[in-house]
């Protein structure tokens, strides 16, 4: 049969073909017809990103790609649907996943999913390795920015919409990392120890809902392990979790794929429930699975369900043509152009297509994700601190040039901060993409502010430890030929030269190095013309020796392998440098011998980040320049934040401090000019010791390619920054409930149990800098009333229905605005038996987004799922409604609850 669906991104009608009887039977017969060699080949990757094709059955390779902030592609392993090669070298770069969840907007999540599908097809990709639906258990987690929230319900609501939308366009999503893989320290080895209720009520629910509500086509198993009190072991070998819960209990019919190089065993992983080892063709399964079947260690029949799942996935994404409509769960979309990016309705009306439409949507997403932490009235220029003479600006954001500019002259804006000149667009690690384009705050503010506006730009501070990249093409020459660039020589184990050439450019990497090379020697004469102190050096990994003019810069004798990839240590190596004093133009000889890393499961590579810092202002001089600019400006936009050296896959942060001397910069600028908007360019929480002194503070996340345009729209009143925090912002590090996740004897203890994130803050009563759910937008709201319109009576079974709560709110501001109505559930103390199992103080039950004109009263219906009122009963192994009644609390954040609605037992 055929049915019509509405595409939220393009306002077009799509024809969706549903399943017909017989597809599963065809897949089963196909599985039975395969040889044992073919079956084994399907369960091991053919390469880094693709599965094995079998031409005789019409099966092409299924291509996979990271990731959470954009579809990077496969580096040439895949082709487009028509068989032509992939030519796209860049990608639409999304804001960090935390930014998407900060919108609390299901429609935006669905539109993001459609864009993921479009980008996947553009790059010849069938399955995107995203989203990451682990929880933000600790704010120091290295991949905090890549997760959605510290709350399981918000995480699930966003993930379900994104996955469902992408798969409706024929592109699979592999949700990751199943399960309790919530920190990076020793991530390939640690065991997460948590009790059964915590596992069931906190960490499994996002995965369960994506399986049940979005019918996810793939789940990625984590590197780490789980000890649930009954079974302890690596996730990929944890049969109760992978097979018992995921496949048998939840009915998951997709593919369980390993995280890259996470598979360690043959028999254990086969029995545990792993379906596909990636990458290949080597690794435990590539090297030994066929032999294990032939020896009888693994029965051929144990492979059949795994093969069936692979074929089902291939059919769903169009890689296996059975001559029939697609399998159950597939939407064969005929009205959608894969290489035409989804757009908002406004983009469609404006005639935007392709990358223009992608950029327009991402620009809207960035602006909508920005959280207004503070927005106070300030004195206008020419007024005293009380706002006399010319009055006060009521709420600094959005910026009002007419109110801020002194009479008779144009507006002067000081754009300050290291993140203003070099924005942090994406976190470090495997999710890296090269953006289609990059917008900056300076260019976008110049475009949006009145003609004649003067914008003064200064770094003011340094946020990165490493110096900038060396300008190889402009400053370096090959010492052998004199040609511009570097002399690059591949060396064998005896130091003999295997290959020698001039490299006119250098991006810090040498990829796909031949197998017999053990080192590469890089030499260059570097032109140093500017008088003063130059800083010259390199960041690398493994065995190395680096000299500048014969002076030893760095040496290392530890051979590294794939572990350096898994720890992400190769992405942002700390540079070692020397100072070179220059009084007149000269050259410096750079000579570096670097290890070739032969990593199992990955292409061989060399890492050598050549760096060079020019003579320039001291730290104090940079501060002084910024303060002088702030003092003279009518308004200041100060952008501070983290960097890829701080927020990255592979390692956790030691603290929550802003890197460098940015806090000092903020203190001095705020003292110099009270009309300062501070913008925080970070994906995860940082401490803001100057927060009380700042009149306006915006949290702008890692904004991706449209970071500059989206921020400008939020600052200038084009789009309301309507984001709400999806996590808690601490005021003091000592108040953080889980300050680290350092394994002890290989174990991470989840001692906080059910009280993850804001739930722990509610338990202790500590005051954060900003609570979970906080965000002001640019209006004020009155909460008028709340009424339960549907409440299934009784307790007991999990078959009870959801609760519906109508909440009436009024926009009491002067601008049209968006509110996120949040409803929290808490046990009713009076009716809860004292012997009842412990529950959190309160937790998020539901939310809804509503738009209203100034003065408008509107009512929004919030659905609170039945599961929000239930607990996992360990003894009966089922969900039951908790004893006693509940109270629903509606408001603007977990600490701003304005209405109550009782739910009797």
C-alpha positions in Angstrom: 0.0 0.0 0.0 1.0 3.7 -0.4 0.4 6.5 2.0 1.2 10.2 2.1 3.4 11.9 4.7 4.3 15.6 5.2 8.0 16.5 5.0 8.6 19.1 7.8 11.7 20.4 6.1 10.5 21.1 2.6 6.7 21.4 2.6 6.5 18.8 -0.1 4.5 15.6 -0.2 6.4 12.3 -0.1 5.3 9.0 -1.4 6.2 6.3 1.1 6.0 2.6 0.3 5.3 0.4 3.2 6.3 -3.3 3.5 4.5 -6.1 1.7 4.3 -9.7 2.8 7.2 -11.9 1.7 10.2 -9.6 2.1 11.4 -11.3 5.3 10.8 -14.7 3.6 13.0 -13.6 0.7 15.7 -12.4 3.1 15.6 -15.7 5.0 15.9 -17.8 1.8 18.8 -15.6 0.7 20.5 -16.2 4.0 20.1 -19.9 3.6 21.5 -19.9 0.1 24.8 -18.2 1.1 28.0 -20.2 1.6 29.6 -20.2 5.0 32.5 -18.2 3.5 30.0 -15.6 2.2 28.3 -15.4 5.6 31.5 -14.8 7.4 32.5 -12.1 4.9 29.3 -10.2 5.5 30.0 -10.0 9.2 33.4 -8.3 8.8 33.9 -4.9 7.2 35.5 -4.9 3.8 37.5 -1.8 4.7 37.4 1.2 7.0 33.9 2.2 6.2 32.2 -0.4 4.0 30.8 -3.9 4.3 31.5 -6.7 1.9 29.5 -6.8 -1.4 28.3 -10.1 -2.9 27.5 -9.4 -6.6 25.8 -12.7 -7.3 22.9 -11.8 -5.0 22.7 -8.2 -6.0 24.3 -6.9 -2.8 26.5 -3.9 -3.0 28.6 -2.6 -0.1 26.9 -0.7 2.6 28.8 2.5 3.4 29.0 4.0 6.9 30.4 7.3 8.1 30.8 9.5 11.1 29.0 11.4 12.5 27.3 13.5 15.0 28.1 17.0 13.5 27.9 16.2 9.8 28.5 13.4 7.3 32.2 13.3 6.6 32.1 10.5 3.9 34.2 7.4 3.4 37.3 8.8 1.8 36.6 7.1 -1.6 35.3 3.7 -0.4 31.8 4.4 -1.5 29.9 5.6 -4.6 26.7 7.5 -5.2 23.5 5.6 -5.9 24.1 5.8 -9.7 27.5 4.3 -9.3 29.4 7.5 -9.9 32.3 8.5 -7.6 31.8 10.7 -4.6 33.3 14.1 -5.4 32.1 16.1 -2.3 35.1 17.1 -0.2 33.3 19.2 2.3 30.2 18.7 4.4 27.4 20.7 6.0 28.8 21.2 9.5 26.0 21.1 12.1 26.3 22.7 15.5 27.3 20.3 18.3 24.5 17.8 19.3 24.1 19.6 22.7 23.0 22.7 20.7 20.3 20.7 19.0 18.9 19.4 22.3 19.1 23.0 23.7 16.3 23.9 21.3 14.0 21.4 23.0 12.3 21.4 19.6 11.2 18.1 18.1 10.5 19.7 14.7 14.0 21.1 14.4 15.3 17.6 15.4 13.3 16.1 12.6 14.5 18.7 10.1 18.1 18.0 11.2 17.5 14.3 10.6 16.3 15.0 7.0 19.5 17.1 6.4 21.6 14.2 7.7 19.9 12.0 5.1 20.5 14.5 2.3 24.1 14.8 3.3 24.6 11.1 3.5 23.3 10.6 0.0 25.5 13.5 -1.2 28.5 11.6 0.1 27.5 8.1 -0.9 26.7 7.0 2.7 24.0 4.6 3.7 24.4 4.6 7.5 25.4 7.6 9.6 27.2 6.7 12.9 25.0 8.9 15.0 23.4 10.1 17.2 25.3 9.6 20.4 22.7 9.1 23.1 24.8 8.4 26.1 24.1 10.8 29.0 26.2 13.7 30.2 26.9 12.0 33.5 29.8 14.3 34.4 30.5 17.8 33.0 34.2 16.9 32.5 33.4 14.2 30.0 35.4 14.6 26.8 32.5 13.9 24.5 30.0 15.9 26.6 29.4 18.2 23.6 28.5 15.2 21.4 25.7 14.0 23.7 22.3 15.5 23.9 21.6 16.0 27.6 22.1 14.8 31.2 18.4 13.8 31.2 17.2 10.6 29.6 13.8 11.9 28.5 15.1 15.0 26.7 17.8 12.8 25.1 15.2 10.3 23.8 12.8 13.0 22.5 15.4 14.6 20.3 17.0 11.4 19.2 13.7 9.7 18.2 12.8 12.6 15.9 16.2 12.8 14.3 16.5 9.0 13.7 13.0 8.6 12.5 13.3 11.5 10.0 16.6 10.3 8.6 15.4 6.8 8.1 12.2 8.0 6.5 14.5 9.3 3.8 16.2 6.0 3.4 19.4 6.6 5.4 20.1 4.5 8.5 21.4 5.9 11.8 23.6 3.9 14.1 22.8 5.1 17.6 25.7 4.9 20.0 27.3 3.9 22.3 25.3 1.1 23.9 25.5 1.4 26.9 26.8 3.4 30.0 29.8 4.7 27.9 29.6 8.1 29.4 33.2 9.2 29.8 36.5 9.0 27.9 39.2 8.1 30.5 40.4 4.6 29.7 37.3 4.3 27.6 38.4 1.1 25.8 39.0 -0.8 29.0 36.8 0.4 31.9 33.9 -1.4 33.4 30.8 0.8 34.3 29.4 -0.6 37.5 25.8 0.3 38.1 22.7 -1.3 39.7 19.9 -2.7 37.7 17.4 0.1 38.5 19.8 2.8 37.4 20.6 0.9 34.2 16.9 0.4 33.4 15.6 3.8 34.5 18.4 6.1 33.4 20.9 4.8 30.9 18.9 2.3 28.8 15.7 4.4 28.2 17.1 6.5 25.3 18.1 3.4 23.5 14.8 1.7 24.3 12.8 4.5 22.9 14.8 4.9 19.8 14.3 1.2 19.1 10.6 1.2 19.9 9.6 4.6 18.5 12.0 5.2 15.7 12.7 1.6 14.8 16.5 2.3 14.6 18.2 0.2 12.0 21.5 0.0 13.8 23.0 0.2 17.3 26.7 0.6 18.0 28.2 -1.3 20.8 30.6 0.5 23.1 34.3 -0.1 23.8 33.7 -0.2 27.5 32.1 -2.8 29.7 29.2 -3.1 32.1 28.8 -4.7 35.5 25.0 -4.8 36.2 25.3 -6.8 39.4 24.7 -10.1 37.6 27.0 -10.1 34.6 30.3 -8.2 34.1 32.1 -7.9 30.8 32.7 -5.9 27.7 29.5 -4.7 26.1 30.1 -6.5 22.9 30.2 -9.8 24.9 27.5 -8.9 27.3 24.7 -11.3 26.2 22.1 -10.2 28.7 22.3 -6.6 27.4 22.9 -7.2 23.7 20.8 -10.2 23.1 18.5 -10.4 26.1 17.4 -6.8 26.4 18.1 -5.2 23.1 17.2 -8.0 20.7 14.8 -10.3 22.6 13.0 -8.0 25.0 12.8 -4.9 22.8 12.5 -6.7 19.5 15.4 -4.8 17.8 15.7 -6.2 14.3 18.7 -4.1 13.1 22.4 -4.5 13.1 24.6 -4.3 16.2 27.9 -2.9 14.9 31.1 -2.7 16.9 32.7 0.6 17.7 35.8 0.7 15.5 38.4 -1.8 16.7 36.3 -2.6 19.8 35.9 -6.3 19.0 38.4 -8.4 21.0 37.2 -12.0 20.8 35.5 -14.4 18.4 33.4 -16.7 20.5 32.5 -14.1 23.2 31.4 -11.5 20.7 29.4 -14.0 18.6 27.6 -15.3 21.6 27.2 -11.9 23.1 25.2 -10.6 20.2 27.5 -8.6 18.0 26.5 -8.7 14.3 29.1 -6.7 12.4 32.8 -6.2 13.3 34.1 -2.9 12.0 36.5 -2.1 10.4 37.9 -5.0 8.4 39.0 -7.1 6.8 41.4 -8.0 9.6 40.7 -8.0 13.3 39.5 -11.0 15.4 36.6 -11.9 13.2 38.4 -11.2 10.0 41.4 -13.3 11.0 39.6 -16.1 12.8 35.8 -16.3 12.5 35.8 -18.6 9.4 38.3 -20.9 11.1 36.2 -20.9 14.3 33.2 -22.1 12.3 35.1 -24.8 10.5 36.6 -26.1 13.8 33.2 -26.2 15.4 34.0 -23.5 18.0 31.2 -21.4 16.4 28.2 -23.1 14.8 27.3 -21.9 11.3 23.7 -21.5 12.6 24.9 -18.8 15.0 25.8 -16.7 12.0 22.4 -16.9 10.3 20.5 -14.3 12.4 23.5 -11.9 12.1 23.6 -12.3 8.3 19.8 -11.8 8.1 20.1 -8.6 10.0 22.9 -7.4 7.6 20.8 -8.2 4.6 17.8 -6.5 6.1 19.8 -3.3 6.7 21.2 -3.5 3.2 17.7 -3.8 1.8 16.5 -0.9 3.9 19.1 1.5 2.6 18.8 0.3 -1.0 22.0 -1.8 -1.2 20.1 -5.0 -1.8 17.4 -5.2 -4.4 15.0 -8.0 -3.9 12.8 -6.9 -6.7 10.1 -5.9 -4.2 9.2 -3.0 -2.0 11.5 -2.3 0.8 11.5 -4.2 4.1 9.5 -3.3 7.2 10.5 0.0 8.6 11.8 1.4 5.4 10.4 4.5 3.7 11.2 4.5 0.0 10.9 8.3 -0.6 10.2 9.2 -4.2 9.5 12.9 -3.8 12.8 13.8 -2.2 16.0 14.8 -4.0 18.9 13.2 -2.1 21.4 15.8 -3.2 19.0 18.7 -2.6 19.3 19.7 1.1 16.2 20.0 3.1 15.2 23.6 4.0 12.9 25.5 6.2 9.6 26.8 4.8 11.2 30.2 4.5 14.1 28.8 2.6 11.7 27.1 0.1 9.8 30.4 -0.3 13.1 32.2 -1.0 14.0 29.7 -3.6 17.0 28.3 -1.8 18.3 24.8 -2.7 21.2 22.6 -2.0 24.0 24.0 0.2 22.2 27.4 0.4 19.1 25.7 1.9 21.4 23.7 4.3 23.1 26.8 5.4 19.7 28.6 6.0 18.5 25.8 8.1 21.7 25.5 10.1 21.7 29.3 10.6 18.2 29.0 12.1 19.2 26.1 14.2 22.3 27.9 15.7 20.2 31.0 16.6 17.4 28.9 18.2 19.9 26.9 20.2 21.6 29.9 21.9 20.7 30.2 25.6 20.2 33.6 27.1 21.7 33.1 30.6 21.3 36.8 31.6 19.9 39.9 30.0 19.7 42.9 32.3 19.1 46.6 31.7 22.2 48.7 31.2 22.9 52.4 31.1 22.9 53.9 27.6 26.0 55.7 26.3 26.2 59.2 27.8 24.1 58.2 30.8 25.4 57.7 34.3 25.4 54.2 35.8 21.8 54.7 37.0 20.6 55.2 33.4 19.9 59.0 33.8 20.3 61.5 30.9 19.6 59.2 28.0 17.9 56.5 30.0 18.6 52.8 30.1 18.6 50.0 27.6 16.0 47.5 28.9 17.8 44.2 28.2 21.0 44.5 26.3 20.0 41.7 23.8 18.9 42.1 21.1 21.3 45.0 20.4 19.5 48.2 19.5 22.0 50.4 17.5 19.7 53.4 17.8 19.7 53.2 21.6 23.3 52.3 22.0 24.9 54.8 19.6 25.7 58.3 21.0 23.7 61.1 19.3 25.4 62.4 16.2 27.9 59.6 15.4 27.8 56.0 14.2 27.9 53.0 16.6 31.2 51.6 17.7 31.3 47.9 18.6 34.3 46.2 20.2 34.4 42.5 19.2 36.8 40.9 21.6 38.0 37.5 22.6 40.0 34.6 21.1 36.8 32.9 20.1 35.7 36.0 18.2 38.7 35.9 15.9 39.1 32.1 15.8 35.8 30.5 16.7 35.7 26.9 18.1 33.3 25.3 15.6 33.4 21.6 16.4 34.8 19.3 19.1 37.8 17.1 18.6 37.7 13.5 17.6 36.1 11.2 15.0 33.2 13.6 14.3 35.5 16.1 12.5 34.2 17.4 9.1 35.5 20.0 6.7 32.7 22.5 6.4 31.1 23.7 3.2 31.7 27.2 4.4 32.4 29.1 7.6 30.7 32.3 8.8 32.4 34.5 11.4 31.0 36.9 14.0 32.9 39.8 12.5 31.6 39.4 8.9 28.1 38.7 10.0 27.9 41.6 12.4 29.2 43.9 9.7 26.5 42.7 7.3 23.7 43.1 9.9 24.6 46.4 11.6 23.8 49.8 10.1 26.1 51.2 7.5 28.9 53.2 9.0 29.1 51.1 12.2 32.7 50.8 13.4 33.8 47.3 14.5 37.1 47.0 16.4 38.4 43.4 16.7 41.0 42.2 19.2 41.9 38.7 20.6 42.6 40.0 24.1 43.8 36.6 25.3 45.1 33.2 24.1 42.9 30.2 24.5 45.0 27.6 22.7 48.3 26.2 24.0 49.6 25.3 20.6 50.9 28.0 18.3 49.2 28.5 14.9 50.1 26.2 12.0 53.3 26.9 10.1 52.7 28.5 6.7 54.4 25.9 4.7 53.7 27.1 1.3 54.5 30.7 2.2 57.5 30.4 4.4 59.2 27.0 3.8 61.6 25.8 1.1 62.9 22.3 0.4 66.6 22.3 1.5 67.5 19.9 -1.3 65.8 21.6 -4.3 65.0 25.1 -3.0 61.4 24.6 -4.2 58.6 26.0 -1.9 57.5 23.4 0.6 59.0 20.6 2.6 61.4 17.7 1.8 59.6 14.5 2.8 61.5 11.2 2.9 60.0 7.8 3.8 62.5 5.6 5.7 62.6 1.8 6.2 63.7 0.0 9.4 67.3 0.5 8.5 67.0 4.2 7.8 67.2 3.8 4.1 65.2 6.2 1.9 62.3 4.5 0.2 60.8 7.6 -1.3 61.7 11.3 -1.4 59.8 14.3 -2.7 58.9 17.9 -2.3 55.6 18.5 -0.5 54.4 22.0 -1.5 51.7 22.0 1.3 51.4 20.2 4.6 48.2 19.8 6.7 49.8 17.9 9.6 49.2 14.5 8.3 50.7 12.0 5.9 48.0 9.4 5.1 48.0 5.9 3.7 51.8 5.4 4.2 53.3 2.2 2.6 53.6 -0.8 4.8 57.4 -1.1 4.8 58.0 2.5 6.0 58.7 3.0 9.7 59.5 6.7 9.7 59.3 9.8 7.7 61.8 12.6 7.7 60.5 16.1 7.2 63.0 19.0 6.6 62.5 22.6 5.7 64.3 25.9 5.7 61.8 28.3 7.3 61.9 32.0 6.4 61.9 34.2 9.5 61.7 37.9 8.5 60.0 39.6 11.4 62.3 40.9 14.2 61.7 39.4 17.6 61.1 36.0 19.1 59.6 33.3 16.9 58.3 30.1 18.4 58.9 27.1 16.1 58.2 23.4 16.6 56.0 20.4 16.1 53.3 18.3 17.7 53.5 14.6 17.1 53.0 11.1 18.5 55.2 8.0 18.9 58.9 7.7 18.3 60.4 11.0 17.0 63.3 13.4 17.0 62.9 17.1 16.2 65.6 19.8 15.9 65.6 23.4 14.9 69.0 24.7 13.7 70.5 21.6 15.4 68.9 22.4 18.8 66.9 19.5 20.2 63.2 20.4 20.4 61.7 17.1 21.3 62.4 13.4 21.3 60.4 10.3 22.1 61.1 6.5 22.1 57.6 5.0 22.8 56.2 3.2 19.8 52.5 3.9 19.4 49.8 1.9 17.7 46.0 1.9 17.3 45.7 2.9 21.0 46.7 6.4 20.1 43.8 6.5 17.7 41.3 5.1 20.2 42.5 7.7 22.8 42.3 10.4 20.2 45.9 11.4 21.2 46.8 11.9 17.5 44.2 14.5 16.9 45.6 17.3 19.0 49.2 16.5 20.1 50.8 19.0 22.3 53.4 20.9 20.4 57.0 21.2 21.6 58.7 24.4 20.5 61.9 26.4 20.8 62.3 30.2 20.7 64.2 31.6 17.7 65.5 35.1 18.1 65.5 37.2 14.9 67.2 40.5 14.5 67.4 40.5 10.7 65.8 38.2 8.1 67.1 34.7 8.3 66.1 31.0 7.8 65.9 28.3 10.4 66.4 24.6 9.5 63.6 22.4 10.8 64.4 18.7 10.8 61.9 16.1 12.2 62.0 12.3 12.0 58.6 10.9 12.9 57.1 7.5 13.4 54.8 5.9 10.9 51.8 4.6 12.9 50.7 1.2 11.7 47.4 0.9 13.5 45.4 -2.3 13.3 42.0 -1.5 11.7 43.2 1.9 10.4 45.3 3.2 7.5 48.9 3.9 8.4 49.7 7.5 9.0 52.2 10.1 10.2 51.2 12.9 12.5 53.3 16.1 12.5 51.6 19.4 13.3 54.2 22.0 12.3 53.6 25.2 14.3 54.9 28.8 14.3 54.1 31.8 16.4 55.1 35.1 15.1 56.6 37.8 17.3 53.7 39.8 18.9 52.2 41.3 21.9 52.7 39.8 25.3 49.7 38.5 27.3 49.5 41.7 29.3 49.7 43.8 26.1 46.9 41.8 24.6 44.7 42.5 27.6 45.6 46.2 27.6 44.6 46.5 23.9 41.3 44.8 24.5 40.5 46.9 27.6 41.3 50.1 25.6 38.9 49.0 22.8 36.2 48.2 25.3 36.5 51.5 27.0 36.1 53.4 23.8 33.2 51.3 22.4 29.5 51.9 22.7 28.9 48.2 23.2 31.2 45.2 23.6 30.6 41.7 22.3 33.1 39.5 24.1 33.4 35.9 22.9 35.2 33.4 25.2 35.2 29.6 25.1 36.9 26.3 25.0 39.0 24.8 22.2 39.6 21.4 20.5 42.5 21.0 22.9 40.0 20.9 25.8 36.8 19.3 24.4 37.6 16.2 22.5 36.9 12.5 22.1 39.5 10.3 23.8 40.1 12.2 27.1 38.2 13.9 29.8 38.8 17.4 31.1 40.7 17.8 34.5 38.6 20.9 35.4 35.9 23.2 34.2 38.0 26.3 33.7 38.1 28.4 30.6 41.6 27.8 29.0 44.2 30.5 29.1 43.6 33.9 30.7 40.1 34.4 29.4 38.6 34.8 32.8 40.9 37.7 33.4 40.0 39.2 30.1 36.3 39.0 31.0 36.8 40.6 34.4 38.8 43.6 32.9 36.4 44.1 29.9 33.3 44.1 32.2 34.9 46.6 34.5 35.8 48.8 31.5 32.4 48.8 29.8 29.1 47.8 31.5 27.4 47.5 28.1 29.1 44.1 27.4 27.5 41.0 26.0 29.5 37.9 26.9 29.1 35.0 24.5 30.4 31.6 25.6 31.6 29.4 22.7 31.7 26.0 24.4 29.9 22.7 24.1 30.2 21.6 27.8 29.9 23.5 31.0 32.7 25.9 32.1 32.9 28.0 35.3 32.1 31.7 34.9 33.5 33.5 37.9 32.5 36.9 36.5 28.9 35.9 35.8 27.4 38.2 38.4 29.2 41.2 36.8 28.0 40.6 33.3 24.6 42.2 32.2 24.1 39.8 29.3 25.5 36.3 28.8 24.7 34.0 25.9 25.7 30.4 25.6 26.4 29.8 22.0 27.7 26.2 21.9 30.0 24.9 19.2 28.1 26.4 16.3 29.5 24.7 13.2 29.6 26.4 9.9 26.9 28.9 10.7 28.2 29.9 14.1 28.8 33.5 13.0 25.5 34.0 11.1 23.4 32.3 13.8 25.1 34.4 16.6 24.6 37.6 14.6 20.9 36.8 14.1 20.5 36.3 17.8 22.4 39.4 18.8 20.6 41.7 16.3 17.0 40.5 16.8 16.6 38.5 13.6 15.9 35.2 15.3 15.1 34.7 19.0 17.8 32.8 21.0 15.2 30.5 22.5 17.5 27.8 23.8 17.2 26.2 27.2 20.1 24.4 29.0 20.0 20.6 28.5 22.3 20.3 31.5 23.3 22.1 34.7 25.8 24.9 34.7 27.9 24.7 37.9 28.9 27.8 39.8 31.6 26.0 41.7 33.6 22.9 40.8 33.2 21.5 44.4 29.5 21.4 43.9 29.6 19.1 40.8 28.0 15.8 41.8 30.3 13.7 39.6 33.5 15.7 39.3 35.5 13.0 37.4 35.1 9.5 35.9 38.6 8.2 36.5 38.4 4.4 36.8 39.6 2.8 40.0 41.2 -0.5 39.3 39.5 -0.5 35.9 36.0 0.3 37.3 33.8 3.4 37.1 31.4 3.3 40.0 28.0 4.9 39.3 27.5 5.6 43.0 25.0 8.4 42.3 22.5 5.9 41.1 19.3 7.5 39.7 20.5 11.0 40.7 22.3 11.9 37.4 22.8 15.5 36.5 20.2 18.0 37.8 18.6 15.2 39.9 21.8 15.3 42.2 21.6 19.1 42.4 18.0 18.7 43.6 19.1 16.2 46.1 21.8 18.3 47.6 20.1 21.7 47.2 23.4 23.3 46.0 22.9 26.4 43.8 24.2 26.2 40.3 25.2 29.2 38.1 22.2 28.2 35.9 19.8 25.3 36.4 18.7 22.6 34.0 16.1 24.0 31.6 17.1 27.6 32.1 16.9 30.1 29.3 15.4 33.6 29.1 14.8 34.1 25.4 13.9 37.8 24.9 10.6 37.9 26.6 8.9 37.3 30.0 6.1 34.8 30.7 3.3 34.4 33.1 2.2 30.8 34.0 -1.6 31.1 34.3 -2.9 27.6 35.1 -2.5 23.9 34.6 -5.1 21.2 34.4 -4.8 17.4 34.0 -7.0 16.4 31.1 -6.1 12.7 31.0 -4.9 10.5 33.9 -5.3 6.8 33.7 -6.5 5.6 37.0 -4.8 3.0 39.1 -1.4 1.5 39.4 0.3 -1.7 38.6 1.0 -2.7 35.1 3.0 -0.9 32.4 -0.1 -0.8 30.2 -1.4 2.3 31.9 -1.6 5.3 29.5 0.1 8.6 29.4 -0.9 11.7 31.4 -1.9 14.9 29.5 -1.5 18.3 31.1 -2.8 21.5 29.7 -0.6 24.5 30.7 -1.8 28.1 30.0 0.9 30.7 29.6 0.9 34.4 28.6 3.7 36.3 26.8 4.0 39.4 29.0 6.9 40.9 27.0 6.9 43.3 24.1 8.2 40.9 21.4 6.8 37.7 19.9 8.6 34.9 21.7 9.0 31.2 22.2 8.6 29.4 25.5 9.6 25.9 26.5 7.0 24.7 29.0 8.6 22.1 31.2 6.8 19.7 33.4 8.5 17.8 36.2 7.3 14.9 38.2 7.8 14.4 41.9 6.5 11.8 44.3 3.7 13.0 46.6 5.4 12.7 50.0 2.0 12.5 51.9 0.8 9.4 50.0 4.1 7.6 49.3 4.7 4.7 51.7 7.9 5.0 53.7 9.0 1.6 52.5 8.6 2.6 48.8 11.8 2.4 46.7 13.8 5.6 46.6 13.2 7.9 43.7 14.8 11.2 42.7 13.4 14.5 44.2 12.0 15.3 40.8 12.6 14.6 37.2 11.6 15.8 33.7 8.3 14.3 32.7 7.5 16.2 29.5 7.8 19.5 27.7 6.3 21.5 24.8 7.4 24.4 22.7 4.9 27.2 22.2 5.1 30.5 20.3 3.0 33.6 21.3 2.6 37.2 20.3 3.0 40.0 22.9 0.2 39.7 25.4 -1.1 36.5 23.9 -2.5 33.8 26.3 -2.1 30.3 24.9 -2.6 26.8 26.1 -0.2 24.0 25.3 -0.7 20.3 25.9 2.2 18.4 27.5 2.3 14.7 27.3 3.9 12.9 30.3 4.6 9.3 29.3 3.4 6.5 31.6 7.0 5.4 32.1 7.6 8.7 34.0 5.4 7.4 36.8 7.0 3.9 36.8 10.0 2.2 38.3 11.8 -1.0 37.3 10.9 -3.7 39.8 13.9 -5.9 40.1 12.1 -8.8 41.8 9.4 -9.2 39.1 11.6 -8.0 36.3 9.0 -5.6 35.0 7.9 -1.9 35.0 5.3 -1.0 37.7 3.7 2.2 38.7 5.2 3.5 41.8 3.2 3.4 45.0 1.6 6.6 46.1 0.6 9.7 44.2 2.6 12.2 42.2 2.7 16.0 41.7 3.3 17.6 38.3 5.2 20.9 38.5 5.2 23.2 35.5 7.6 26.0 34.9 10.6 27.5 33.1 13.3 25.4 34.5 13.9 22.8 37.3 14.4 25.8 39.7 11.6 28.0 38.4 8.5 25.9 38.9 5.3 28.0 39.0 2.3 25.6 38.8 1.2 22.4 40.6 -1.1 19.7 39.5 -1.7 16.7 41.7 -1.9 13.1 40.4 -3.6 10.9 43.0 -2.5 7.3 43.4 
